[in-house]
């Protein structure tokens, strides 16, 4: 006889469930692999020159106003 009884049905359910879990884990792994690369590229752009990067962060955080930012940027040679 074909079919394998209960074990055949349960075995197929287990294999299907494991396949689904592997698919979800693979999708999560791909997303986590893509996102840090994007963030690292943005961080490298900000930190390409440490002094200018710090100045930009201070301006973005509201620690300094636009006039101070422009003056300090000019003093740094940008």
PDB file of N, CA, C and O in Angstrom, chain B, residues numbered from 101:
ATOM      1  N   UNK B 101       0.823  -1.189   0.000  1.00  0.00           N
ATOM      2  CA  UNK B 101       0.000   0.000   0.000  1.00  0.00           C
ATOM      3  C   UNK B 101       0.863   1.247   0.000  1.00  0.00           C
ATOM      4  O   UNK B 101       1.989   1.250   0.498  1.00  0.00           O
ATOM      5  N   UNK B 102       0.322   2.278  -0.556  1.00  0.00           N
ATOM      6  CA  UNK B 102       1.036   3.551  -0.595  1.00  0.00           C
ATOM      7  C   UNK B 102       0.472   4.472   0.476  1.00  0.00           C
ATOM      8  O   UNK B 102      -0.628   4.243   0.978  1.00  0.00           O
ATOM      9  N   UNK B 103       1.213   5.502   0.824  1.00  0.00           N
ATOM     10  CA  UNK B 103       0.698   6.482   1.774  1.00  0.00           C
ATOM     11  C   UNK B 103       1.513   6.558   3.033  1.00  0.00           C
ATOM     12  O   UNK B 103       1.789   7.667   3.490  1.00  0.00           O
ATOM     13  N   UNK B 104       1.915   5.467   3.623  1.00  0.00           N
ATOM     14  CA  UNK B 104       2.765   5.488   4.796  1.00  0.00           C
ATOM     15  C   UNK B 104       2.028   5.690   6.099  1.00  0.00           C
ATOM     16  O   UNK B 104       2.681   5.790   7.138  1.00  0.00           O
ATOM     17  N   UNK B 105       0.738   5.755   6.110  1.00  0.00           N
ATOM     18  CA  UNK B 105      -0.019   5.878   7.346  1.00  0.00           C
ATOM     19  C   UNK B 105       0.154   7.228   8.021  1.00  0.00           C
ATOM     20  O   UNK B 105       0.390   8.244   7.367  1.00  0.00           O
ATOM     21  N   UNK B 106       0.030   7.217   9.354  1.00  0.00           N
ATOM     22  CA  UNK B 106       0.115   8.462  10.138  1.00  0.00           C
ATOM     23  C   UNK B 106       1.490   9.112  10.047  1.00  0.00           C
ATOM     24  O   UNK B 106       1.603  10.334   9.956  1.00  0.00           O
ATOM     25  N   UNK B 107       2.525   8.292  10.071  1.00  0.00           N
ATOM     26  CA  UNK B 107       3.861   8.867  10.047  1.00  0.00           C
ATOM     27  C   UNK B 107       4.118   9.638   8.752  1.00  0.00           C
ATOM     28  O   UNK B 107       4.806  10.659   8.765  1.00  0.00           O
ATOM     29  N   UNK B 108       3.570   9.156   7.636  1.00  0.00           N
ATOM     30  CA  UNK B 108       3.741   9.854   6.368  1.00  0.00           C
ATOM     31  C   UNK B 108       3.115  11.228   6.398  1.00  0.00           C
ATOM     32  O   UNK B 108       3.714  12.192   5.922  1.00  0.00           O
ATOM     33  N   UNK B 109       1.925  11.334   6.947  1.00  0.00           N
ATOM     34  CA  UNK B 109       1.236  12.628   7.038  1.00  0.00           C
ATOM     35  C   UNK B 109       1.915  13.568   8.005  1.00  0.00           C
ATOM     36  O   UNK B 109       2.100  14.747   7.703  1.00  0.00           O
ATOM     37  N   UNK B 110       2.292  13.052   9.178  1.00  0.00           N
ATOM     38  CA  UNK B 110       2.966  13.880  10.180  1.00  0.00           C
ATOM     39  C   UNK B 110       4.346  14.292   9.678  1.00  0.00           C
ATOM     40  O   UNK B 110       4.767  15.434   9.861  1.00  0.00           O
ATOM     41  N   UNK B 111       5.041  13.358   9.047  1.00  0.00           N
ATOM     42  CA  UNK B 111       6.368  13.670   8.500  1.00  0.00           C
ATOM     43  C   UNK B 111       6.305  14.778   7.461  1.00  0.00           C
ATOM     44  O   UNK B 111       7.161  15.662   7.443  1.00  0.00           O
ATOM     45  N   UNK B 112       5.301  14.739   6.600  1.00  0.00           N
ATOM     46  CA  UNK B 112       5.152  15.782   5.586  1.00  0.00           C
ATOM     47  C   UNK B 112       4.819  17.127   6.227  1.00  0.00           C
ATOM     48  O   UNK B 112       5.276  18.166   5.750  1.00  0.00           O
ATOM     49  N   UNK B 113       4.030  17.123   7.300  1.00  0.00           N
ATOM     50  CA  UNK B 113       3.717  18.366   7.999  1.00  0.00           C
ATOM     51  C   UNK B 113       4.969  18.950   8.646  1.00  0.00           C
ATOM     52  O   UNK B 113       5.185  20.161   8.606  1.00  0.00           O
ATOM     53  N   UNK B 114       5.786  18.097   9.238  1.00  0.00           N
ATOM     54  CA  UNK B 114       7.023  18.556   9.870  1.00  0.00           C
ATOM     55  C   UNK B 114       7.967  19.130   8.817  1.00  0.00           C
ATOM     56  O   UNK B 114       8.560  20.187   9.031  1.00  0.00           O
ATOM     57  N   UNK B 115       8.110  18.449   7.691  1.00  0.00           N
ATOM     58  CA  UNK B 115       8.977  18.941   6.619  1.00  0.00           C
ATOM     59  C   UNK B 115       8.458  20.274   6.079  1.00  0.00           C
ATOM     60  O   UNK B 115       9.245  21.182   5.813  1.00  0.00           O
ATOM     61  N   UNK B 116       7.158  20.395   5.919  1.00  0.00           N
ATOM     62  CA  UNK B 116       6.562  21.656   5.454  1.00  0.00           C
ATOM     63  C   UNK B 116       6.797  22.783   6.444  1.00  0.00           C
ATOM     64  O   UNK B 116       7.125  23.902   6.049  1.00  0.00           O
ATOM     65  N   UNK B 117       6.629  22.494   7.736  1.00  0.00           N
ATOM     66  CA  UNK B 117       6.846  23.505   8.770  1.00  0.00           C
ATOM     67  C   UNK B 117       8.304  23.949   8.798  1.00  0.00           C
ATOM     68  O   UNK B 117       8.584  25.144   8.889  1.00  0.00           O
ATOM     69  N   UNK B 118       9.231  23.000   8.720  1.00  0.00           N
ATOM     70  CA  UNK B 118      10.656  23.343   8.716  1.00  0.00           C
ATOM     71  C   UNK B 118      11.015  24.162   7.471  1.00  0.00           C
ATOM     72  O   UNK B 118      11.827  25.083   7.552  1.00  0.00           O
ATOM     73  N   UNK B 119      10.428  23.840   6.343  1.00  0.00           N
ATOM     74  CA  UNK B 119      10.652  24.617   5.136  1.00  0.00           C
ATOM     75  C   UNK B 119      10.174  26.047   5.296  1.00  0.00           C
ATOM     76  O   UNK B 119      10.846  26.985   4.866  1.00  0.00           O
ATOM     77  N   UNK B 120       9.006  26.215   5.920  1.00  0.00           N
ATOM     78  CA  UNK B 120       8.471  27.550   6.165  1.00  0.00           C
ATOM     79  C   UNK B 120       9.380  28.328   7.107  1.00  0.00           C
ATOM     80  O   UNK B 120       9.660  29.502   6.866  1.00  0.00           O
ATOM     81  N   UNK B 121       9.842  27.690   8.176  1.00  0.00           N
ATOM     82  CA  UNK B 121      10.742  28.349   9.132  1.00  0.00           C
ATOM     83  C   UNK B 121      12.034  28.765   8.438  1.00  0.00           C
ATOM     84  O   UNK B 121      12.517  29.877   8.654  1.00  0.00           O
ATOM     85  N   UNK B 122      12.598  27.897   7.613  1.00  0.00           N
ATOM     86  CA  UNK B 122      13.821  28.239   6.886  1.00  0.00           C
ATOM     87  C   UNK B 122      13.592  29.412   5.935  1.00  0.00           C
ATOM     88  O   UNK B 122      14.473  30.257   5.777  1.00  0.00           O
ATOM     89  N   UNK B 123      12.439  29.473   5.311  1.00  0.00           N
ATOM     90  CA  UNK B 123      12.117  30.585   4.426  1.00  0.00           C
ATOM     91  C   UNK B 123      12.061  31.900   5.195  1.00  0.00           C
ATOM     92  O   UNK B 123      12.626  32.900   4.751  1.00  0.00           O
ATOM     93  N   UNK B 124      11.385  31.910   6.345  1.00  0.00           N
ATOM     94  CA  UNK B 124      11.280  33.121   7.159  1.00  0.00           C
ATOM     95  C   UNK B 124      12.654  33.549   7.669  1.00  0.00           C
ATOM     96  O   UNK B 124      12.986  34.734   7.622  1.00  0.00           O
ATOM     97  N   UNK B 125      13.451  32.611   8.152  1.00  0.00           N
ATOM     98  CA  UNK B 125      14.796  32.925   8.646  1.00  0.00           C
ATOM     99  C   UNK B 125      15.647  33.481   7.506  1.00  0.00           C
ATOM    100  O   UNK B 125      16.415  34.419   7.716  1.00  0.00           O
ATOM    101  N   UNK B 126      15.526  32.927   6.321  1.00  0.00           N
ATOM    102  CA  UNK B 126      16.278  33.429   5.171  1.00  0.00           C
ATOM    103  C   UNK B 126      15.899  34.853   4.821  1.00  0.00           C
ATOM    104  O   UNK B 126      16.773  35.672   4.533  1.00  0.00           O
ATOM    105  N   UNK B 127      14.613  35.163   4.841  1.00  0.00           N
ATOM    106  CA  UNK B 127      14.161  36.521   4.545  1.00  0.00           C
ATOM    107  C   UNK B 127      14.691  37.493   5.590  1.00  0.00           C
ATOM    108  O   UNK B 127      15.162  38.575   5.240  1.00  0.00           O
ATOM    109  N   UNK B 128      14.622  37.127   6.863  1.00  0.00           N
ATOM    110  CA  UNK B 128      15.138  37.990   7.932  1.00  0.00           C
ATOM    111  C   UNK B 128      16.638  38.199   7.765  1.00  0.00           C
ATOM    112  O   UNK B 128      17.126  39.317   7.930  1.00  0.00           O
ATOM    113  N   UNK B 129      17.366  37.155   7.444  1.00  0.00           N
ATOM    114  CA  UNK B 129      18.814  37.258   7.255  1.00  0.00           C
ATOM    115  C   UNK B 129      19.147  38.216   6.104  1.00  0.00           C
ATOM    116  O   UNK B 129      20.062  39.029   6.227  1.00  0.00           O
ATOM    117  N   UNK B 130      18.425  38.129   5.009  1.00  0.00           N
ATOM    118  CA  UNK B 130      18.667  39.012   3.862  1.00  0.00           C
ATOM    119  C   UNK B 130      18.374  40.460   4.235  1.00  0.00           C
ATOM    120  O   UNK B 130      19.140  41.354   3.877  1.00  0.00           O
ATOM    121  N   UNK B 131      17.285  40.702   4.942  1.00  0.00           N
ATOM    122  CA  UNK B 131      16.941  42.065   5.358  1.00  0.00           C
ATOM    123  C   UNK B 131      18.009  42.627   6.285  1.00  0.00           C
ATOM    124  O   UNK B 131      18.418  43.777   6.128  1.00  0.00           O
ATOM    125  N   UNK B 132      18.464  41.837   7.242  1.00  0.00           N
ATOM    126  CA  UNK B 132      19.506  42.311   8.165  1.00  0.00           C
ATOM    127  C   UNK B 132      20.831  42.529   7.453  1.00  0.00           C
ATOM    128  O   UNK B 132      21.622  43.369   7.882  1.00  0.00           O
ATOM    129  N   UNK B 133      21.093  41.802   6.388  1.00  0.00           N
ATOM    130  CA  UNK B 133      22.326  41.970   5.627  1.00  0.00           C
ATOM    131  C   UNK B 133      22.286  43.262   4.814  1.00  0.00           C
ATOM    132  O   UNK B 133      23.306  43.936   4.666  1.00  0.00           O
ATOM    133  N   UNK B 134      21.107  43.608   4.285  1.00  0.00           N
ATOM    134  CA  UNK B 134      20.964  44.808   3.458  1.00  0.00           C
ATOM    135  C   UNK B 134      20.957  46.079   4.314  1.00  0.00           C
ATOM    136  O   UNK B 134      21.635  47.045   3.965  1.00  0.00           O
ATOM    137  N   UNK B 135      20.219  46.106   5.411  1.00  0.00           N
ATOM    138  CA  UNK B 135      20.063  47.324   6.203  1.00  0.00           C
ATOM    139  C   UNK B 135      21.364  47.851   6.808  1.00  0.00           C
ATOM    140  O   UNK B 135      21.616  49.051   6.695  1.00  0.00           O
ATOM    141  N   UNK B 136      22.200  47.036   7.439  1.00  0.00           N
ATOM    142  CA  UNK B 136      23.434  47.603   7.991  1.00  0.00           C
ATOM    143  C   UNK B 136      24.347  48.195   6.931  1.00  0.00           C
ATOM    144  O   UNK B 136      25.061  49.155   7.220  1.00  0.00           O
ATOM    145  N   UNK B 137      24.353  47.661   5.716  1.00  0.00           N
ATOM    146  CA  UNK B 137      25.180  48.231   4.664  1.00  0.00           C
ATOM    147  C   UNK B 137      24.723  49.638   4.330  1.00  0.00           C
ATOM    148  O   UNK B 137      25.558  50.515   4.107  1.00  0.00           O
ATOM    149  N   UNK B 138      23.430  49.874   4.289  1.00  0.00           N
ATOM    150  CA  UNK B 138      22.908  51.204   4.015  1.00  0.00           C
ATOM    151  C   UNK B 138      23.294  52.157   5.124  1.00  0.00           C
ATOM    152  O   UNK B 138      23.737  53.272   4.850  1.00  0.00           O
ATOM    153  N   UNK B 139      23.136  51.743   6.375  1.00  0.00           N
ATOM    154  CA  UNK B 139      23.492  52.602   7.499  1.00  0.00           C
ATOM    155  C   UNK B 139      24.981  52.892   7.533  1.00  0.00           C
ATOM    156  O   UNK B 139      25.369  54.017   7.848  1.00  0.00           O
ATOM    157  N   UNK B 140      25.834  51.919   7.220  1.00  0.00           N
ATOM    158  CA  UNK B 140      27.274  52.131   7.222  1.00  0.00           C
ATOM    159  C   UNK B 140      27.672  53.140   6.164  1.00  0.00           C
ATOM    160  O   UNK B 140      28.571  53.947   6.403  1.00  0.00           O
ATOM    161  N   UNK B 141      27.037  53.125   5.009  1.00  0.00           N
ATOM    162  CA  UNK B 141      27.361  54.089   3.963  1.00  0.00           C
ATOM    163  C   UNK B 141      26.998  55.494   4.407  1.00  0.00           C
ATOM    164  O   UNK B 141      27.756  56.430   4.152  1.00  0.00           O
ATOM    165  N   UNK B 142      25.863  55.667   5.061  1.00  0.00           N
ATOM    166  CA  UNK B 142      25.481  56.982   5.556  1.00  0.00           C
ATOM    167  C   UNK B 142      26.433  57.431   6.655  1.00  0.00           C
ATOM    168  O   UNK B 142      26.815  58.600   6.699  1.00  0.00           O
ATOM    169  N   UNK B 143      26.818  56.534   7.530  1.00  0.00           N
ATOM    170  CA  UNK B 143      27.726  56.872   8.617  1.00  0.00           C
ATOM    171  C   UNK B 143      29.092  57.258   8.068  1.00  0.00           C
ATOM    172  O   UNK B 143      29.708  58.195   8.578  1.00  0.00           O
ATOM    173  N   UNK B 144      29.584  56.568   7.045  1.00  0.00           N
ATOM    174  CA  UNK B 144      30.871  56.910   6.443  1.00  0.00           C
ATOM    175  C   UNK B 144      30.813  58.300   5.837  1.00  0.00           C
ATOM    176  O   UNK B 144      31.792  59.043   5.905  1.00  0.00           O
ATOM    177  N   UNK B 145      29.677  58.665   5.244  1.00  0.00           N
ATOM    178  CA  UNK B 145      29.546  59.991   4.652  1.00  0.00           C
ATOM    179  C   UNK B 145      29.606  61.055   5.742  1.00  0.00           C
ATOM    180  O   UNK B 145      30.265  62.080   5.567  1.00  0.00           O
ATOM    181  N   UNK B 146      28.938  60.829   6.846  1.00  0.00           N
ATOM    182  CA  UNK B 146      28.950  61.802   7.941  1.00  0.00           C
ATOM    183  C   UNK B 146      30.340  61.893   8.555  1.00  0.00           C
ATOM    184  O   UNK B 146      30.809  62.985   8.873  1.00  0.00           O
ATOM    185  N   UNK B 147      31.001  60.749   8.725  1.00  0.00           N
ATOM    186  CA  UNK B 147      32.293  60.720   9.393  1.00  0.00           C
ATOM    187  C   UNK B 147      33.473  60.837   8.436  1.00  0.00           C
ATOM    188  O   UNK B 147      34.613  60.620   8.845  1.00  0.00           O
ATOM    189  N   UNK B 148      33.225  61.179   7.161  1.00  0.00           N
ATOM    190  CA  UNK B 148      34.326  61.266   6.220  1.00  0.00           C
ATOM    191  C   UNK B 148      35.359  62.282   6.690  1.00  0.00           C
ATOM    192  O   UNK B 148      36.560  62.079   6.513  1.00  0.00           O
ATOM    193  N   UNK B 149      34.896  63.364   7.283  1.00  0.00           N
ATOM    194  CA  UNK B 149      35.796  64.307   7.938  1.00  0.00           C
ATOM    195  C   UNK B 149      35.227  64.506   9.329  1.00  0.00           C
ATOM    196  O   UNK B 149      34.128  65.040   9.479  1.00  0.00           O
ATOM    197  N   UNK B 150      35.946  64.092  10.330  1.00  0.00           N
ATOM    198  CA  UNK B 150      35.421  64.069  11.693  1.00  0.00           C
ATOM    199  C   UNK B 150      34.960  65.437  12.172  1.00  0.00           C
ATOM    200  O   UNK B 150      33.906  65.540  12.800  1.00  0.00           O
ATOM    201  N   UNK B 151      35.725  66.493  11.892  1.00  0.00           N
ATOM    202  CA  UNK B 151      35.349  67.820  12.381  1.00  0.00           C
ATOM    203  C   UNK B 151      34.064  68.308  11.728  1.00  0.00           C
ATOM    204  O   UNK B 151      33.194  68.859  12.402  1.00  0.00           O
ATOM    205  N   UNK B 152      33.940  68.111  10.429  1.00  0.00           N
ATOM    206  CA  UNK B 152      32.714  68.520   9.740  1.00  0.00           C
ATOM    207  C   UNK B 152      31.540  67.650  10.172  1.00  0.00           C
ATOM    208  O   UNK B 152      30.421  68.142  10.320  1.00  0.00           O
ATOM    209  N   UNK B 153      31.790  66.368  10.374  1.00  0.00           N
ATOM    210  CA  UNK B 153      30.726  65.476  10.839  1.00  0.00           C
ATOM    211  C   UNK B 153      30.195  65.885  12.206  1.00  0.00           C
ATOM    212  O   UNK B 153      28.985  65.887  12.431  1.00  0.00           O
ATOM    213  N   UNK B 154      31.096  66.231  13.113  1.00  0.00           N
ATOM    214  CA  UNK B 154      30.680  66.686  14.447  1.00  0.00           C
ATOM    215  C   UNK B 154      29.887  67.977  14.337  1.00  0.00           C
ATOM    216  O   UNK B 154      28.873  68.150  15.013  1.00  0.00           O
ATOM    217  N   UNK B 155      30.353  68.887  13.480  1.00  0.00           N
ATOM    218  CA  UNK B 155      29.658  70.161  13.296  1.00  0.00           C
ATOM    219  C   UNK B 155      28.246  69.933  12.751  1.00  0.00           C
ATOM    220  O   UNK B 155      27.293  70.571  13.197  1.00  0.00           O
ATOM    221  N   UNK B 156      28.120  69.027  11.795  1.00  0.00           N
ATOM    222  CA  UNK B 156      26.792  68.723  11.231  1.00  0.00           C
ATOM    223  C   UNK B 156      25.872  68.117  12.289  1.00  0.00           C
ATOM    224  O   UNK B 156      24.687  68.445  12.351  1.00  0.00           O
ATOM    225  N   UNK B 157      26.421  67.236  13.115  1.00  0.00           N
ATOM    226  CA  UNK B 157      25.609  66.623  14.176  1.00  0.00           C
ATOM    227  C   UNK B 157      25.140  67.674  15.176  1.00  0.00           C
ATOM    228  O   UNK B 157      23.989  67.651  15.612  1.00  0.00           O
ATOM    229  N   UNK B 158      26.020  68.583  15.536  1.00  0.00           N
ATOM    230  CA  UNK B 158      25.638  69.644  16.492  1.00  0.00           C
ATOM    231  C   UNK B 158      24.544  70.520  15.911  1.00  0.00           C
ATOM    232  O   UNK B 158      23.610  70.896  16.619  1.00  0.00           O
ATOM    233  N   UNK B 159      24.649  70.851  14.625  1.00  0.00           N
ATOM    234  CA  UNK B 159      23.621  71.656  13.967  1.00  0.00           C
ATOM    235  C   UNK B 159      22.302  70.882  13.890  1.00  0.00           C
ATOM    236  O   UNK B 159      21.235  71.445  14.135  1.00  0.00           O
ATOM    237  N   UNK B 160      22.377  69.601  13.552  1.00  0.00           N
ATOM    238  CA  UNK B 160      21.174  68.771  13.459  1.00  0.00           C
ATOM    239  C   UNK B 160      20.491  68.605  14.808  1.00  0.00           C
ATOM    240  O   UNK B 160      19.264  68.530  14.880  1.00  0.00           O
ATOM    241  N   UNK B 161      21.278  68.548  15.876  1.00  0.00           N
ATOM    242  CA  UNK B 161      20.709  68.397  17.222  1.00  0.00           C
ATOM    243  C   UNK B 161      20.195  69.712  17.784  1.00  0.00           C
ATOM    244  O   UNK B 161      19.572  69.723  18.846  1.00  0.00           O
ATOM    245  N   UNK B 162      20.443  70.823  17.092  1.00  0.00           N
ATOM    246  CA  UNK B 162      19.957  72.117  17.552  1.00  0.00           C
ATOM    247  C   UNK B 162      20.872  72.778  18.573  1.00  0.00           C
ATOM    248  O   UNK B 162      20.470  73.742  19.225  1.00  0.00           O
ATOM    249  N   UNK B 163      22.089  72.282  18.723  1.00  0.00           N
ATOM    250  CA  UNK B 163      23.027  72.869  19.674  1.00  0.00           C
ATOM    251  C   UNK B 163      23.547  74.214  19.191  1.00  0.00           C
ATOM    252  O   UNK B 163      23.865  75.084  20.002  1.00  0.00           O
ATOM    253  N   UNK B 164      23.636  74.393  17.874  1.00  0.00           N
ATOM    254  CA  UNK B 164      24.095  75.651  17.299  1.00  0.00           C
ATOM    255  C   UNK B 164      23.099  76.091  16.237  1.00  0.00           C
ATOM    256  O   UNK B 164      22.385  75.270  15.661  1.00  0.00           O
ATOM    257  N   UNK B 165      23.058  77.413  15.983  1.00  0.00           N
ATOM    258  CA  UNK B 165      22.146  77.933  14.967  1.00  0.00           C
ATOM    259  C   UNK B 165      22.841  77.959  13.609  1.00  0.00           C
ATOM    260  O   UNK B 165      24.019  77.616  13.498  1.00  0.00           O
ATOM    261  N   UNK B 166      22.102  78.368  12.575  1.00  0.00           N
ATOM    262  CA  UNK B 166      22.616  78.331  11.210  1.00  0.00           C
ATOM    263  C   UNK B 166      23.811  79.266  11.044  1.00  0.00           C
ATOM    264  O   UNK B 166      24.791  78.903  10.393  1.00  0.00           O
ATOM    265  N   UNK B 167      23.742  80.462  11.622  1.00  0.00           N
ATOM    266  CA  UNK B 167      24.842  81.423  11.483  1.00  0.00           C
ATOM    267  C   UNK B 167      26.122  80.865  12.111  1.00  0.00           C
ATOM    268  O   UNK B 167      27.198  80.965  11.521  1.00  0.00           O
ATOM    269  N   UNK B 168      26.009  80.289  13.285  1.00  0.00           N
ATOM    270  CA  UNK B 168      27.171  79.700  13.956  1.00  0.00           C
ATOM    271  C   UNK B 168      27.708  78.538  13.135  1.00  0.00           C
ATOM    272  O   UNK B 168      28.919  78.376  12.990  1.00  0.00           O
ATOM    273  N   UNK B 169      26.801  77.734  12.603  1.00  0.00           N
ATOM    274  CA  UNK B 169      27.216  76.613  11.759  1.00  0.00           C
ATOM    275  C   UNK B 169      28.019  77.099  10.557  1.00  0.00           C
ATOM    276  O   UNK B 169      29.088  76.565  10.262  1.00  0.00           O
ATOM    277  N   UNK B 170      27.499  78.120   9.857  1.00  0.00           N
ATOM    278  CA  UNK B 170      28.185  78.629   8.676  1.00  0.00           C
ATOM    279  C   UNK B 170      29.549  79.227   9.043  1.00  0.00           C
ATOM    280  O   UNK B 170      30.528  79.018   8.327  1.00  0.00           O
ATOM    281  N   UNK B 171      29.615  79.966  10.150  1.00  0.00           N
ATOM    282  CA  UNK B 171      30.882  80.555  10.580  1.00  0.00           C
ATOM    283  C   UNK B 171      31.909  79.469  10.928  1.00  0.00           C
ATOM    284  O   UNK B 171      33.065  79.549  10.515  1.00  0.00           O
ATOM    285  N   UNK B 172      31.489  78.478  11.672  1.00  0.00           N
ATOM    286  CA  UNK B 172      32.409  77.411  12.066  1.00  0.00           C
ATOM    287  C   UNK B 172      32.835  76.591  10.848  1.00  0.00           C
ATOM    288  O   UNK B 172      33.984  76.160  10.757  1.00  0.00           O
ATOM    289  N   UNK B 173      31.913  76.379   9.919  1.00  0.00           N
ATOM    290  CA  UNK B 173      32.238  75.648   8.702  1.00  0.00           C
ATOM    291  C   UNK B 173      33.286  76.402   7.891  1.00  0.00           C
ATOM    292  O   UNK B 173      34.213  75.802   7.348  1.00  0.00           O
ATOM    293  N   UNK B 174      33.131  77.731   7.814  1.00  0.00           N
ATOM    294  CA  UNK B 174      34.102  78.547   7.098  1.00  0.00           C
ATOM    295  C   UNK B 174      35.461  78.517   7.812  1.00  0.00           C
ATOM    296  O   UNK B 174      36.506  78.472   7.163  1.00  0.00           O
ATOM    297  N   UNK B 175      35.439  78.541   9.134  1.00  0.00           N
ATOM    298  CA  UNK B 175      36.687  78.473   9.901  1.00  0.00           C
ATOM    299  C   UNK B 175      37.418  77.150   9.662  1.00  0.00           C
ATOM    300  O   UNK B 175      38.648  77.101   9.693  1.00  0.00           O
ATOM    301  N   UNK B 176      36.658  76.081   9.425  1.00  0.00           N
ATOM    302  CA  UNK B 176      37.265  74.772   9.155  1.00  0.00           C
ATOM    303  C   UNK B 176      37.772  74.653   7.723  1.00  0.00           C
ATOM    304  O   UNK B 176      38.476  73.701   7.387  1.00  0.00           O
ATOM    305  N   UNK B 177      37.416  75.613   6.886  1.00  0.00           N
ATOM    306  CA  UNK B 177      37.901  75.602   5.505  1.00  0.00           C
ATOM    307  C   UNK B 177      36.957  74.941   4.520  1.00  0.00           C
ATOM    308  O   UNK B 177      37.395  74.472   3.470  1.00  0.00           O
ATOM    309  N   UNK B 178      35.703  74.894   4.828  1.00  0.00           N
ATOM    310  CA  UNK B 178      34.719  74.280   3.915  1.00  0.00           C
ATOM    311  C   UNK B 178      33.844  75.312   3.281  1.00  0.00           C
ATOM    312  O   UNK B 178      32.964  74.974   2.490  1.00  0.00           O
TER     313      UNK B 178
END
